[in-house]
Amino acid sequence: MQNIKKLFALLNNRQKKVVIFIFVFLFLSSSLQFIGISSILIAFKIIKAQEISDLGNMMNLFYNFFNFLDFLIFKKVAIFLLFIVVVLSVLITFLNHNIVSYFSHSFSQKLEAKIFSFYVKCEYFFYSNESNNRIISNFKDHLPRVTTNLIPAMCMFVTSVSTLLTIFIFTLFIDFELSIIIYSSLGILYYFLFVFLKKKLFSLSQDLVSSSRGKTEATIDAINNIKIIKFFKDKDIYLKKFYLNSESIVKNSVKLFLIEVSPRVLLDILLYCGTIIALIMFYDRAANELIMDKLLFFAIAASKALPTINQLYTSIVLIKHSTVSLNEVSNEIENLSLDARKNKIIKENIVFEKSLTLKNVNFKFDRGNFKFENLNLTFNKNDCIGICGPSGSGKTTLIDLISGIYKPQKGSLQIDGNIITENTIDSYRDLISYISQDNYIGDLTIKEAVILGNIKNNEINLKSTEDKVRQSLDKVELLTFVNSLPNNIDTKLGDNGIKLSGGQRQRLTLAKVFFTQSEILILDESTSAIDQQTEEKILDKIYYDVKKNNQTLIFVTHRLRSLKKTDKIVFLKDSKIKFTGNYSELIDNKGNYL
């Protein structure tokens, strides 16, 4: 019941109505399926009958109502109609499978999109406290268990219960005593079997989730460090982790499978015992013959009931197995309330005309000792600002506060004296081009890498777009190299630009600066892999464009020489601003820090 509540919490109102309809439809249709199959008993009676009086009152009414003159013709018509009933029963079964499959896959797509939307739109601070491997595991492991295991299992549960209930009611009318014996035995057996295996099921599910996550972590870590691994003393470190978790998955999956199939062995024994009991009970000693009608009906009931009991047990095992994943997905979905609230916020535009300010800002991470206290900074429009300092001094964190990636825990980010709020944050970010040290390129063409996220699909192949891409590549000293390639700007770069050198990758991402021409340019160590001579050429062009286009540049670097032409330098140390001024004020005549 708890699982049903959690599953329903993941559904919207329309999906809840659909699920209720599906459950009701499955319940009714599964009952009809057994009635359709049981019609073989009626067919047997019709074939055996010598005259209409042998078939009982209902058949007599049917015979007389349609004025049949020939009993043989009536038998043929009746058997044909019963055949139609069986065909309809089979079609209903097919429709059941189709409905369950369509809904589970449709729900899977919507749930994945919902969670993916949260991951894309949530605040960046979320990722500073979360493991990327855990997030990937949610998509790779937990969501499929909920959508492809749990939902079909619940539908299977409803269908099985409905079928067994129908069989039970019918068999009670045929032979009350035998029905009570059989169903009591099966109920007690399965109850104790499930109670005995309940804790083991939960434990196996947790182990499978843990092993799957470990396998995912090993895969991702190995791919991300594929070059560095070549120089490890233990080159098989990730391979061992992968194998260890893979073996655990295999062992636990086999155990889970054995738990699922174990009742089938017991059912074979019960079937044998049940057959002996039925033969004894349906043997007419006076006539020295078996009561075939009852025996046939119980044979049909058993042929349907036994696999249905297995399905019921399997559905319970799958539901229990999916509990860990359902809990994980449910907990993650709770975070979507923030996303839903943000979507209801009325967006407002903001204009940058004078200055950008951090006022009385406090910020710290949940883990570690780093923190900014009472931070105050003002950057004027059309200024070129340099930010430098030793590693760990807070340069990137400062940039993340300026760009609105992190929210101040106290104080505010302001533009022209107006505080940036949730209503204006998207409009503010639209003013910014942010180029980091390790911008992800993906397996794109050169043109796609430059324009990614900055142009509409219907403008990608316009000549004006391609001309602008080439101009941007020229300004980062990359056009000559690109022209030497067989496919020019349509050349594929390999995953994350693996076909390029580190400096070429950085120059390619810097081309975005010239392509987008945003009002605020933020470069975070984005020239660190470029040689000094090429860097100076590119920076001169950037400085020129900034002044010409009335843009604002905020440039983070370790190379103080790169900041010679900036209007202001902010020097950070130990998360504090130690100096603000220009290059000549920071460096003495011997080239040392003041």
C-alpha positions as CSV (number, residue, x, y, z in Angstrom):
1,M,0.0,0.0,0.0
2,Q,2.9,2.3,0.8
3,N,4.4,1.7,-2.6
4,I,1.0,2.6,-4.3
5,K,0.9,5.9,-2.4
6,K,4.4,6.8,-3.4
7,L,3.8,5.8,-7.0
8,F,0.6,7.9,-7.1
9,A,2.5,10.9,-5.7
10,L,4.7,10.8,-8.8
11,L,1.6,11.1,-11.1
12,N,-0.2,14.2,-12.1
13,N,-4.1,14.3,-11.8
14,R,-4.7,13.1,-15.4
15,Q,-2.2,10.2,-15.0
16,K,-3.9,9.2,-11.7
17,K,-7.3,8.9,-13.4
18,V,-5.7,6.9,-16.2
19,V,-4.1,4.5,-13.7
20,I,-7.5,4.0,-11.9
21,F,-9.2,3.4,-15.3
22,I,-6.4,0.8,-16.2
23,F,-6.8,-1.0,-12.9
24,V,-10.6,-1.2,-13.2
25,F,-10.3,-2.3,-16.9
26,L,-7.7,-4.9,-16.0
27,F,-9.8,-6.2,-13.1
28,L,-13.0,-6.6,-15.3
29,S,-11.3,-7.8,-18.4
30,S,-9.2,-10.5,-16.6
31,S,-12.5,-11.9,-15.2
32,L,-14.0,-12.0,-18.7
33,Q,-10.9,-13.8,-19.9
34,F,-11.5,-16.7,-17.5
35,I,-15.2,-16.8,-18.4
36,G,-14.1,-17.0,-22.1
37,I,-11.8,-19.9,-21.5
38,S,-14.3,-21.6,-19.3
39,S,-16.7,-21.6,-22.2
40,I,-15.0,-24.9,-23.3
41,L,-17.0,-26.6,-20.5
42,I,-20.2,-25.3,-22.1
43,A,-19.0,-26.5,-25.5
44,F,-18.3,-29.9,-24.0
45,K,-21.8,-30.2,-22.6
46,I,-23.3,-29.1,-26.0
47,I,-21.2,-31.7,-27.9
48,K,-22.2,-34.4,-25.4
49,A,-25.9,-33.5,-25.4
50,Q,-28.3,-35.7,-27.4
51,E,-31.3,-33.4,-27.2
52,I,-32.0,-29.8,-26.0
53,S,-33.4,-31.0,-22.7
54,D,-29.9,-32.2,-21.7
55,L,-28.6,-28.6,-21.7
56,G,-30.7,-27.0,-18.9
57,N,-33.1,-24.1,-18.8
58,M,-30.9,-21.3,-20.2
59,M,-30.0,-23.2,-23.3
60,N,-33.7,-24.2,-23.7
61,L,-34.7,-20.5,-23.6
62,F,-32.1,-19.6,-26.2
63,Y,-33.2,-22.5,-28.4
64,N,-36.9,-21.5,-28.2
65,F,-36.3,-17.8,-28.5
66,F,-34.6,-18.1,-31.9
67,N,-37.0,-20.9,-33.0
68,F,-34.3,-23.4,-33.9
69,L,-35.9,-26.4,-35.7
70,D,-32.8,-28.6,-35.9
71,F,-30.9,-29.4,-32.8
72,L,-27.7,-30.1,-34.8
73,I,-27.8,-26.6,-36.3
74,F,-28.3,-25.1,-32.8
75,K,-25.2,-27.0,-31.6
76,K,-23.1,-25.6,-34.5
77,V,-24.3,-22.1,-33.9
78,A,-23.8,-22.3,-30.1
79,I,-20.2,-23.7,-30.5
80,F,-19.4,-21.0,-33.1
81,L,-20.6,-18.3,-30.7
82,L,-18.5,-19.8,-27.9
83,F,-15.6,-19.7,-30.3
84,I,-16.2,-15.9,-30.8
85,V,-16.2,-15.5,-27.0
86,V,-12.8,-17.2,-26.8
87,V,-11.4,-15.0,-29.6
88,L,-12.7,-11.9,-27.8
89,S,-11.1,-13.1,-24.6
90,V,-7.7,-13.4,-26.4
91,L,-8.1,-9.9,-28.0
92,I,-8.8,-8.5,-24.5
93,T,-5.6,-10.1,-23.3
94,F,-3.7,-8.5,-26.1
95,L,-5.3,-5.2,-25.4
96,N,-4.4,-5.5,-21.7
97,H,-0.7,-5.9,-22.6
98,N,-0.9,-3.0,-25.0
99,I,-2.4,-0.6,-22.5
100,V,0.1,-1.5,-19.7
101,S,3.1,-1.3,-22.1
102,Y,1.9,2.1,-23.6
103,F,1.2,3.6,-20.2
104,S,4.4,2.4,-18.5
105,H,6.6,3.7,-21.4
106,S,4.7,7.0,-21.7
107,F,4.9,7.5,-17.9
108,S,8.6,6.7,-18.1
109,Q,9.2,9.3,-20.7
110,K,7.3,12.0,-18.8
111,L,9.0,11.1,-15.5
112,E,12.5,11.1,-17.0
113,A,11.7,14.5,-18.6
114,K,10.5,15.9,-15.3
115,I,13.6,14.9,-13.4
116,F,15.9,15.9,-16.2
117,S,14.2,19.3,-16.3
118,F,15.0,19.6,-12.6
119,Y,18.6,18.7,-13.0
120,V,19.0,21.3,-15.8
121,K,17.1,24.1,-14.2
122,C,18.1,23.7,-10.5
123,E,20.6,26.0,-8.9
124,Y,24.3,25.1,-9.5
125,F,24.8,24.9,-5.8
126,F,22.9,21.7,-5.9
127,Y,25.8,20.0,-7.7
128,S,28.4,21.1,-5.2
129,N,26.6,18.8,-2.7
130,E,25.7,16.0,-5.1
131,S,27.6,13.2,-6.9
132,N,27.3,13.1,-10.6
133,N,27.5,9.3,-10.5
134,R,24.4,9.3,-8.2
135,I,22.5,11.5,-10.6
136,I,23.4,9.2,-13.6
137,S,22.5,6.2,-11.5
138,N,19.0,7.6,-11.1
139,F,18.5,7.6,-14.8
140,K,20.3,4.4,-15.5
141,D,19.1,2.2,-12.6
142,H,16.3,3.7,-10.5
143,L,13.9,5.2,-13.1
144,P,13.9,2.0,-15.3
145,R,13.0,-0.1,-12.2
146,V,10.1,2.2,-11.3
147,T,8.7,2.5,-14.9
148,T,9.5,-0.9,-16.5
149,N,9.3,-3.1,-13.3
150,L,7.0,-1.5,-10.8
151,I,4.1,-0.2,-12.9
152,P,3.8,-3.5,-15.0
153,A,4.1,-5.5,-11.7
154,M,1.2,-3.5,-10.1
155,C,-0.9,-4.1,-13.2
156,M,0.0,-7.8,-13.1
157,F,-1.0,-7.9,-9.5
158,V,-4.4,-6.4,-10.2
159,T,-4.9,-8.8,-13.2
160,S,-3.8,-11.8,-11.1
161,V,-6.0,-11.0,-8.1
162,S,-9.1,-10.4,-10.4
163,T,-8.5,-13.7,-12.3
164,L,-8.0,-15.7,-9.1
165,L,-11.0,-14.1,-7.5
166,T,-13.2,-15.1,-10.5
167,I,-11.9,-18.6,-10.5
168,F,-12.5,-18.9,-6.8
169,I,-16.1,-17.8,-7.1
170,F,-16.8,-20.1,-10.0
171,T,-15.2,-23.1,-8.3
172,L,-17.1,-22.5,-5.1
173,F,-20.3,-23.1,-7.0
174,I,-18.9,-26.2,-8.6
175,D,-17.5,-27.8,-5.5
176,F,-17.4,-25.7,-2.3
177,E,-15.4,-28.1,-0.2
178,L,-12.6,-28.8,-2.7
179,S,-12.3,-25.1,-3.5
180,I,-11.8,-24.1,0.2
181,I,-9.1,-26.9,0.6
182,I,-7.1,-25.8,-2.5
183,Y,-7.2,-22.1,-1.9
184,S,-6.5,-22.3,1.8
185,S,-3.5,-24.5,1.1
186,L,-2.2,-22.1,-1.6
187,G,-2.8,-19.0,0.5
188,I,-1.0,-20.4,3.6
189,L,1.9,-21.6,1.5
190,Y,2.5,-18.4,-0.3
191,Y,2.0,-16.2,2.8
192,F,4.7,-18.0,4.8
193,L,7.0,-18.2,1.7
194,F,6.7,-14.4,1.2
195,V,7.1,-13.6,4.9
196,F,10.2,-15.8,5.0
197,L,11.7,-14.1,2.0
198,K,10.6,-10.5,2.6
199,K,13.7,-9.3,4.3
200,K,16.0,-11.2,1.9
201,L,14.2,-9.4,-1.0
202,F,14.8,-6.0,0.4
203,S,18.4,-6.8,1.2
204,L,19.0,-8.1,-2.3
205,S,17.4,-5.0,-3.8
206,Q,19.7,-2.7,-1.8
207,D,22.8,-4.7,-2.8
208,L,21.8,-4.6,-6.5
209,V,21.3,-0.8,-6.3
210,S,24.7,-0.3,-4.5
211,S,26.5,-2.6,-7.0
212,S,24.9,-0.9,-10.0
213,R,25.9,2.5,-8.7
214,G,29.5,1.2,-8.1
215,K,29.6,-0.2,-11.6
216,T,28.5,3.1,-13.1
217,E,31.0,5.0,-11.0
218,A,33.8,2.7,-12.2
219,T,32.8,3.2,-15.8
220,I,32.6,7.0,-15.6
221,D,35.7,7.5,-13.6
222,A,37.7,5.2,-16.0
223,I,36.5,7.1,-19.1
224,N,37.1,10.5,-17.5
225,N,40.7,9.5,-16.5
226,I,41.5,7.4,-19.5
227,K,44.8,9.2,-20.2
228,I,46.0,9.3,-16.6
229,I,45.3,5.6,-16.1
230,K,48.1,4.8,-18.4
231,F,50.5,6.1,-15.8
232,F,49.0,4.5,-12.7
233,K,51.0,1.9,-10.9
234,D,47.8,0.0,-10.5
235,K,46.4,0.3,-14.1
236,D,43.5,-2.1,-13.3
237,I,42.1,-0.1,-10.4
238,Y,38.8,0.8,-12.2
239,L,38.7,-2.6,-13.9
240,K,38.8,-4.3,-10.5
241,K,36.0,-2.1,-9.2
242,F,34.0,-2.8,-12.3
243,Y,34.4,-6.6,-12.1
244,L,33.7,-6.6,-8.4
245,N,30.4,-4.8,-8.8
246,S,29.5,-6.8,-11.9
247,E,30.0,-10.1,-10.1
248,S,27.9,-8.8,-7.2
249,I,25.1,-7.9,-9.7
250,V,25.2,-11.4,-11.2
251,K,25.1,-13.2,-7.9
252,N,22.3,-11.0,-6.5
253,S,20.3,-11.2,-9.8
254,V,20.5,-15.0,-9.7
255,K,19.3,-15.1,-6.1
256,L,16.4,-12.8,-7.0
257,F,15.5,-15.0,-10.0
258,L,15.6,-18.1,-7.7
259,I,13.2,-16.4,-5.3
260,E,10.9,-15.6,-8.2
261,V,10.8,-19.2,-9.6
262,S,11.0,-21.1,-6.3
263,P,7.1,-21.4,-6.0
264,R,6.9,-23.2,-9.3
265,V,8.6,-26.3,-7.9
266,L,6.1,-26.3,-5.0
267,L,3.2,-25.8,-7.4
268,D,4.2,-29.0,-9.3
269,I,3.9,-30.9,-6.0
270,L,0.6,-29.2,-5.2
271,L,-0.7,-29.9,-8.7
272,Y,0.0,-33.6,-8.3
273,C,-1.6,-33.7,-4.9
274,G,-4.6,-31.6,-6.1
275,T,-5.1,-34.0,-9.1
276,I,-5.2,-37.0,-6.8
277,I,-7.7,-35.3,-4.4
278,A,-9.9,-34.2,-7.4
279,L,-9.9,-37.7,-8.8
280,I,-11.0,-39.1,-5.5
281,M,-13.7,-36.5,-4.9
282,F,-15.1,-36.6,-8.5
283,Y,-15.2,-40.4,-8.7
284,D,-18.8,-41.6,-8.6
285,R,-18.6,-45.0,-6.9
286,A,-22.2,-45.9,-7.7
287,A,-21.7,-45.5,-11.5
288,N,-18.1,-46.5,-11.3
289,E,-17.1,-43.4,-13.4
290,L,-15.6,-39.9,-13.0
291,I,-17.9,-36.9,-13.0
292,M,-16.3,-35.4,-16.1
293,D,-18.1,-32.0,-16.0
294,K,-16.6,-31.1,-12.7
295,L,-13.2,-32.6,-13.5
296,L,-13.0,-30.7,-16.7
297,F,-13.9,-27.4,-15.1
298,F,-11.3,-27.9,-12.3
299,A,-8.7,-28.8,-15.0
300,I,-9.5,-25.6,-16.9
301,A,-9.4,-23.6,-13.6
302,A,-6.1,-25.2,-12.6
303,S,-4.5,-24.5,-16.1
304,K,-5.4,-20.8,-15.6
305,A,-5.0,-20.5,-11.8
306,L,-1.5,-22.0,-11.4
307,P,0.3,-19.6,-13.8
308,T,-1.8,-16.8,-12.4
309,I,-0.6,-17.6,-8.9
310,N,3.0,-17.5,-10.2
311,Q,2.3,-14.2,-11.8
312,L,0.8,-12.8,-8.5
313,Y,3.9,-14.0,-6.6
314,T,6.3,-12.6,-9.2
315,S,4.5,-9.2,-9.2
316,I,4.8,-9.0,-5.4
317,V,8.5,-9.9,-5.7
318,L,9.0,-7.2,-8.4
319,I,7.1,-4.6,-6.3
320,K,9.3,-5.4,-3.3
321,H,12.4,-5.4,-5.4
322,S,11.5,-1.9,-6.8
323,T,10.9,-0.4,-3.4
324,V,14.5,0.9,-3.0
325,S,14.3,2.6,-6.4
326,L,10.9,4.0,-5.8
327,N,12.1,5.6,-2.5
328,E,15.1,7.1,-4.3
329,V,13.0,8.5,-7.1
330,S,10.3,9.8,-4.7
331,N,12.9,11.6,-2.6
332,E,14.3,13.2,-5.8
333,I,10.9,14.3,-7.0
334,E,10.4,16.2,-3.7
335,N,13.0,18.6,-4.9
336,L,10.9,19.4,-7.9
337,S,8.7,21.6,-5.8
338,L,11.4,24.2,-6.0
339,D,11.5,23.9,-9.8
340,A,7.7,24.1,-9.9
341,R,7.7,27.2,-7.8
342,K,10.4,28.8,-10.0
343,N,8.3,28.1,-13.1
344,K,5.4,30.2,-11.6
345,I,7.7,33.2,-11.0
346,I,6.9,36.1,-13.3
347,K,10.0,36.8,-15.3
348,E,11.2,40.4,-15.5
349,N,13.8,42.0,-17.8
350,I,16.7,43.8,-16.5
351,V,19.0,46.4,-18.2
352,F,22.7,46.9,-17.6
353,E,23.7,50.6,-18.1
354,K,26.0,51.7,-15.3
355,S,27.4,49.2,-12.8
356,L,27.5,45.7,-11.4
357,T,27.8,45.4,-7.6
358,L,28.3,42.8,-4.9
359,K,27.1,44.4,-1.7
360,N,27.9,43.1,1.9
361,V,28.0,39.6,0.6
362,N,28.5,36.5,2.8
363,F,28.9,33.1,1.3
364,K,30.3,29.7,2.4
365,F,30.0,26.0,1.4
366,D,28.5,23.4,3.6
367,R,31.7,21.5,3.6
368,G,35.2,23.0,4.2
369,N,36.4,26.3,5.8
370,F,36.2,28.5,2.7
371,K,33.9,31.6,3.1
372,F,33.5,35.2,1.9
373,E,32.5,37.7,4.6
374,N,31.2,41.2,4.0
375,L,32.4,41.2,0.4
376,N,31.9,44.5,-1.5
377,L,32.9,45.0,-5.1
378,T,31.7,47.4,-7.9
379,F,32.5,47.0,-11.6
380,N,31.5,49.8,-14.0
381,K,30.1,49.1,-17.5
382,N,32.6,49.0,-20.3
383,D,35.5,48.2,-17.9
384,C,37.9,45.4,-18.3
385,I,38.3,43.8,-14.9
386,G,41.1,41.3,-14.0
387,I,40.8,38.9,-11.1
388,C,43.9,37.1,-9.9
389,G,45.3,35.3,-6.8
390,P,46.8,32.0,-5.7
391,S,44.9,28.7,-6.0
392,G,42.2,28.3,-3.4
393,S,41.9,32.1,-2.9
394,G,38.2,32.1,-4.1
395,K,38.5,33.4,-7.7
396,T,36.1,31.0,-9.3
397,T,33.7,31.3,-6.4
398,L,33.7,35.1,-6.8
399,I,32.9,34.6,-10.5
400,D,30.1,32.3,-9.6
401,L,28.6,34.9,-7.3
402,I,29.0,37.7,-9.9
403,S,27.4,35.5,-12.6
404,G,24.5,34.5,-10.4
405,I,25.5,30.8,-10.3
406,Y,25.6,31.0,-6.5
407,K,23.2,33.1,-4.4
408,P,24.7,35.2,-1.6
409,Q,23.7,33.8,1.8
410,K,23.7,37.4,3.0
411,G,23.9,40.7,1.0
412,S,23.0,41.0,-2.6
413,L,24.1,41.1,-6.3
414,Q,23.0,44.4,-7.9
415,I,22.9,45.8,-11.3
416,D,22.5,49.6,-11.6
417,G,21.5,49.6,-7.9
418,N,18.7,47.0,-8.5
419,I,18.9,43.7,-6.6
420,I,19.0,40.6,-8.8
421,T,16.1,38.4,-7.7
422,E,14.6,35.2,-8.9
423,N,12.3,37.3,-11.2
424,T,15.3,38.9,-13.0
425,I,18.1,36.2,-12.7
426,D,17.3,34.6,-16.1
427,S,17.3,38.0,-17.8
428,Y,20.6,38.9,-16.1
429,R,22.2,35.7,-17.2
430,D,21.1,36.3,-20.8
431,L,23.5,39.3,-20.7
432,I,26.5,37.1,-19.9
433,S,28.8,34.9,-22.0
434,Y,30.6,32.6,-19.6
435,I,33.8,30.8,-20.8
436,S,35.5,28.5,-18.2
437,Q,38.8,26.7,-18.3
438,D,37.2,23.4,-19.2
439,N,34.2,24.2,-21.3
440,Y,32.6,20.9,-22.5
441,I,32.5,20.7,-26.3
442,G,30.9,17.3,-26.9
443,D,31.1,15.4,-30.1
444,L,30.2,18.4,-32.3
445,T,31.4,20.0,-35.5
446,I,33.5,23.1,-35.2
447,K,30.5,25.3,-36.3
448,E,28.2,23.6,-33.8
449,A,30.7,24.1,-31.0
450,V,30.9,27.8,-31.6
451,I,27.2,28.5,-32.0
452,L,26.0,26.0,-29.3
453,G,23.1,27.5,-27.4
454,N,23.3,30.9,-29.0
455,I,21.3,30.5,-32.2
456,K,17.9,29.1,-33.4
457,N,17.9,25.9,-35.3
458,N,16.5,27.5,-38.5
459,E,19.5,29.9,-38.6
460,I,22.3,27.3,-38.2
461,N,22.9,26.8,-42.0
462,L,22.5,30.4,-43.1
463,K,25.5,31.8,-44.9
464,S,25.5,34.8,-42.5
465,T,25.9,32.4,-39.6
466,E,28.8,30.5,-41.2
467,D,30.5,33.8,-42.1
468,K,30.2,35.0,-38.4
469,V,31.6,31.6,-37.2
470,R,34.7,32.1,-39.5
471,Q,35.2,35.6,-38.3
472,S,35.1,34.4,-34.7
473,L,37.6,31.6,-35.5
474,D,39.9,34.2,-37.1
475,K,39.9,36.4,-34.0
476,V,41.1,33.4,-31.9
477,E,43.9,32.5,-34.4
478,L,42.2,29.3,-35.4
479,L,40.8,29.9,-38.9
480,T,44.0,28.8,-40.7
481,F,43.9,25.5,-38.9
482,V,40.2,25.0,-39.6
483,N,40.7,25.8,-43.3
484,S,43.2,23.0,-43.5
485,L,40.7,20.4,-42.4
486,P,38.9,18.3,-45.0
487,N,35.4,19.4,-43.9
488,N,36.4,22.9,-42.7
489,I,33.9,24.2,-40.1
490,D,31.8,21.0,-40.4
491,T,34.6,18.8,-39.1
492,K,33.7,16.6,-36.2
493,L,35.9,17.1,-33.1
494,G,35.4,13.8,-31.3
495,D,34.0,13.5,-27.8
496,N,34.8,16.7,-25.8
497,G,37.1,17.8,-28.7
498,I,39.5,15.0,-28.3
499,K,41.0,15.6,-31.7
500,L,42.2,19.1,-30.6
501,S,45.0,20.1,-28.4
502,G,44.3,21.8,-25.0
503,G,45.1,25.2,-26.4
504,Q,43.0,24.7,-29.5
505,R,40.0,23.6,-27.4
506,Q,40.3,26.8,-25.3
507,R,40.6,29.0,-28.5
508,L,37.5,27.3,-29.9
509,T,35.5,28.1,-26.8
510,L,36.8,31.6,-26.8
511,A,35.4,32.0,-30.3
512,K,32.0,32.0,-28.6
513,V,32.9,35.4,-27.1
514,F,33.2,37.0,-30.5
515,F,30.2,35.1,-31.9
516,T,27.7,36.1,-29.2
517,Q,29.0,39.6,-28.4
518,S,27.2,39.6,-25.0
519,E,27.1,42.7,-22.8
520,I,29.1,40.9,-20.0
521,L,32.0,38.6,-20.8
522,I,33.3,36.3,-18.1
523,L,36.5,34.4,-18.8
524,D,37.5,32.0,-16.0
525,E,41.1,30.8,-16.7
526,S,40.0,30.4,-20.3
527,T,43.4,31.1,-21.7
528,S,45.5,28.9,-19.3
529,A,46.4,26.3,-22.1
530,I,47.2,28.9,-24.8
531,D,50.8,30.0,-25.4
532,Q,51.6,33.5,-24.2
533,Q,52.2,35.0,-27.7
534,T,48.8,33.7,-29.0
535,E,47.1,34.7,-25.8
536,E,48.3,38.3,-26.1
537,K,46.9,38.5,-29.7
538,I,43.5,37.1,-28.7
539,L,43.3,39.4,-25.6
540,D,44.1,42.5,-27.6
541,K,41.2,41.6,-29.9
542,I,38.9,41.0,-27.0
543,Y,39.9,44.3,-25.3
544,Y,39.4,46.1,-28.5
545,D,35.9,44.6,-29.1
546,V,34.9,45.2,-25.4
547,K,35.6,49.0,-25.7
548,K,34.2,49.2,-29.2
549,N,30.9,47.4,-28.4
550,N,30.4,48.9,-24.9
551,Q,30.8,45.5,-23.3
552,T,32.2,44.6,-19.9
553,L,35.0,42.0,-19.4
554,I,35.7,40.1,-16.2
555,F,38.9,38.0,-16.7
556,V,40.2,35.5,-14.2
557,T,43.8,34.3,-14.7
558,H,47.0,33.3,-12.9
559,R,49.1,35.2,-15.4
560,L,49.4,38.8,-14.1
561,R,51.1,39.9,-17.3
562,S,47.8,39.1,-19.1
563,L,46.1,41.8,-17.0
564,K,48.3,44.7,-18.0
565,K,45.7,46.3,-20.2
566,T,42.7,45.9,-17.8
567,D,41.1,48.9,-16.1
568,K,41.0,47.3,-12.6
569,I,42.6,44.3,-11.0
570,V,41.1,42.5,-8.0
571,F,43.7,40.5,-6.1
572,L,42.4,37.7,-3.8
573,K,44.1,35.8,-1.0
574,D,42.6,33.5,1.6
575,S,39.0,34.4,0.4
576,K,39.7,38.2,1.1
577,I,40.3,41.1,-1.3
578,K,43.8,42.2,-0.6
579,F,44.1,44.7,-3.4
580,T,42.1,46.6,-6.0
581,G,43.8,48.9,-8.6
582,N,45.5,48.8,-11.9
583,Y,48.5,46.7,-13.0
584,S,51.2,49.4,-12.3
585,E,49.8,49.9,-8.8
586,L,50.0,46.1,-8.1
587,I,53.5,45.5,-9.4
588,D,56.6,47.4,-8.3
589,N,59.5,48.4,-10.6
590,K,61.2,45.1,-9.9
591,G,58.1,43.1,-11.0
592,N,57.1,41.9,-7.5
593,Y,53.7,42.0,-5.8
594,L,53.2,45.1,-3.6
